[in-house]
Structure formats: C-alpha cells, structure tokens
Amino acid sequence: MRTFAEVVRSRAGDMHEGLRFEGRIWTWAEVIDEAAARAAFLRTLEPGEGRSQVHVGILLQNVPDFVFWLLAAALSGSVAVGVNPTRRGAELAHDISHSDCDLLISTPLYLEVDRDVIPLPDDRILDVESEEYKAMFADAAGTPLPDEIPGPGLMYLLLFSSGSTGAPKAVICTQGRLGRLTEAMSARVDLHRESVNYMCLPLFHGHAIMMNLATAAEVGATVVMVRKFSASRFASDIRAHGVTYFNYVGRVLSYVLAHPERPEDAENRLEVAFGSEAGPAEAVEFRRRFGCDVREGYGASEGVIRIVPTPDSPPGALGVPVAGLTAEIRRAEDDTECPRARFDEQGRLLNAEEATGEIVVIGAGPRFEGYYKNPEAMAERLRFGGLDFWTGDLAYRDERGFFWFAGRSSDWLRVDGENFGTAPVERIISRFPPVSGAHAYAVPDPRNGDQLMVAIVLHPGAEFSAEAFADFLAEQPDLGTKWRPTFVRVLSVAPTTANGKVDKAPLRRDAWEAGDVWWAASRTSPYVLLDDAQRAAFRQDFVDAGRENALPQSSRDILWAKAPA
C-alpha cells in the first residue's frame, strides 16, 4: 500500500513549478528540500511520554511554511496537527493539549495574543518570522530525504472537525489512507501536470490538504496559495494566475457570486471547481458565469464514505455511493432502515418523517481510523456493535436509490408532531429570486417541540418583501405542510465556522431576539416585522407555560436580566 510519504518523495528533484505565493515561486524540488530540512529537525525531537511519534501543531495562516511542515511530518513519520486559529484562549489551549502537540509552529499574529495560554515551553514554539527560525532553515537546498519510509498504518494527520454542532473532534488520518486518496481524488477532478490549483481554504482543514495540496503533489501540479479566502479578489486571482482548479466548501461559491458580475469573469482558464454544500442554483450560476465544470460530492473527514452525483441524478440530489460502498438511511432509535422517499407529481416529499434518517455506511466500522482520545465520539459513530459507521448526517433515499441531504443531526425539527430535516426547506427557499442563501433551523415552541426559523442572505441590491415572500411560498408545490417558516431573519452575511461552513449555533442562540426578524402567527398569516412588544410576549408565553428554560439563550439572558434580584 502506497503512503503519502511516498507521494511526497516522488516530487524530489522535480523542477516543475510547485508553489506560488505572493510573488515568490518554489519548484517542487525546492519545496521538498524545505520539507526535508524540517523533517530532519523533527527527527531530533523526543515525543511525549507513551508515544512513538512527534506531534507538530501548526498555527498559521496559509503561508509556505504550513506546506513545508505538513510535508515534513509526512517524510519524518510525525503527526501534523492543523490548529484552528479562530479558536482562542481556553479553546485553543484545549486543542493543543488534547492533540498532544510536542512542538508548535506559529507567528506573532497569534503568539502575541495567546502565548499565555499555549501549554508549551518557549523552546517548543517556533516563530516562523523570527531571525532564529530563518537561520535554522536558511540553507535547505539538497537536504537528503530520511532513510526510512513511514508505514501505511502510521498516524499522519489529526484533523479537527468544524465544531458547528459541538466541540471539535480530532479525526485520525493515516499515511496509507491519504496515500490511497490522492490518486483517486486526482482522477475525480481530472487534475493533470499542467493544472494550476487555487488554494483558498485554510490548510488546517482536511479539504484543503486532501483535495488540493495532496492531489497537486500526486500529479506535480502547481499550487497557488493565498493567506485566506477573499470573495472580492477571487475573479482577479484566477485570471492573473491562470488557475484551472479550485476546491470549496460551504458558502464559498455564494460569496463569490454575491459580487457584481464583470465581462472579464469569463476570461479565465478554470476547468473544474469541486466541493460540497453549494446550492443547486449557485452551481448553475457559477458554471455559467465562469465557464467551468462544478462538481459536488458528499464525503467525511473520517474517510469512510463518498456519495457522488451521476449523469442521471435528479437536480439537488447528492447522488449514489461510489463503487464498493454500501450506505443506507437508518433510524437512530432502533437501527432499522427507513422506507424510501415518495414524492407527488409536484415533487413534494410525502413521507418526510418516516423516510428521513441518518446516513449509515454498512460494514465501514472496521475501516474507521477513529478520533484521537475521544472514546465517546467513537461510540457515537460505531453504534449497535461497531460494524457500521453512523455519519451524523440526515438524508432520505428515493425509489431509484438516489440520496438526498436533509441536514446535520442537529438540523432535525419536530413541528406540530411532524419530524423533518432542514435541507429540503433550504432548497425551496433558495429559489426565491432575491435570496442568495437560506439557512433553516429549529427554535423552541412555547408548548412543545419546535418552530421553524430561516435566516436568509439577499443578493446585493435586493430587498426583502414580506408579501412577495409569502406569495412565493404559497406557490411552491413541494413545500411541506409544516415547512412554512414561522420566523424569517434577514442577514447581511451568514456566520460561518473557520472551515467556511455556515454556523447555525449563533443563529439558534439569537433566535427571534435579533433585529430584522419577520413573524407569521399561523401558516396562512402574513409576515410582520417583530417589535419589542411582540418579543416580550413570546418570552411571556414560555413563562406562562412553565418552559422558560426552553427559551433560546438570548431570550433567557433578557428574561433573567429583568428578573428582580
């Protein structure tokens, strides 16, 4: 079995351009020299007690040193830990401690703020901007590769999840898994020697490593790296650098499309954009505007599942599992398979409650490489004996076998006794012409269950008309009977995690207490803009029902602040 270390070693001596960053260029040979010099340093360190591998934490923006250290860890048999820089203070300290970092690579951008909480001595922190650090690796040219090649079962990456539905988990990725993945995914996106990859996702995120850096190393393509994603700079960047491929997650396409179209947008070399969670309308518009293929795929950092669209997949469907994988939609309460989804002639899902369940990969439990030091999370994924892998994502499957995403496990609502996921609602509301993004979530009902709330982001220059929105909903034949939102919040921008995925946690916390929230008293009522009196009435409804503890956090804060001491 080929390892990722072998993929990296294959680029040694390669004089093709490997990395481009802010006016500087490194050939692949130079990139590997830099990595080899750092690998030699890592091999001088002693790992923590009870461990055989050095764990190196990387707390950086997307800069060349991030690439050098990732590849150095692969060559040396060390473990690379991408540390999320948006987590500060105690959360940052937790991530570094939990992943057992023996060394931290960082910069004053982060060290000057959080040095006091970083649980490492000064001699185990390297500042990439310091003169001492620069001197250590000033002459990397010709550094020999390590004599020993790490084995396929050796741990290589700890990839922290986004944490949008709970504390981030450190997903284990071995040398062998990433080695296998690079070849398959390079073919999936038609990457070739002359490809120019645009790396705009953060390198602490698995998507940036697996679907950009690793695939580029596989074929010897060029990586154009930017410190962080910028929607305003995207179009000019891809033209200036001759970019042929980029990868995305979450709202990236939406953010790009939110900027006014220019005639020169189509003047580019883009061939493929690959990612997940773009709306069907966004994919169509991005394809038209930039003239490239947009390919979506459903996968997991845990590496046990991939669902891809096929030429005959219905619009909006995830697709089917790749060859060799078997997945089902199962009930969490009893591990039984859900009935297939049924639709009427208008496309309305008729049996959402019984058809929606969790995506489960059959027989994948033994292939799951695990979460680092997190037996509780392991048990949650490997229920009912541990042979199958429970993804934590909701979906339904139609009669032809196509999978449809229905939301995260936290995106499950119960409205008036009916259970359903948020993703179908979001797909419908995204058709409303002024809307560039729709994000549905549960807020509590004062008596029992949930009420449906949707946060919408409008296209530039668009205005929200409550009357037009209500008319639009009434005209949608596939809108479920319980799917009309009770609350609609208008946002200028949706909150996101550091991984670029929409973060619904602050939306749930704010609920209807935020500004610009519209409310419909019933499923036939018009939407009206909430005022302070109505918000106070909502809070009182919960108090009267004895359910004040069920209020969203923002309402509880207001209620307790007004309570007598």
Helices and strands as residue ranges (DSSP letters): H 4-9, E 17-21, E 24-27, H 28-42, E 55-58, H 64-76, E 79-82, H 89-98, E 103-106, H 108-114, G 115-117, G 122-124, E 125-127, H 131-136, E 155-160, E 170-174, H 175-188, E 196-199, H 206-208, I 209-213, H 214-219, E 222-225, H 231-241, E 245-249, H 252-257, G 263-266, E 272-276, H 280-290, E 293-296, E 298-299, E 306-308, E 320-321, E 327-330, H 352-355, E 357-361, G 365-367, H 375-381, E 389-397, E 403-408, G 409-411, E 412-415, E 418-421, H 422-429, E 435-444, E 450-458, H 466-474, E 487-491, H 505-510, G 511-513, E 517-519, E 528-529, H 532-544, G 548-550, H 553-562
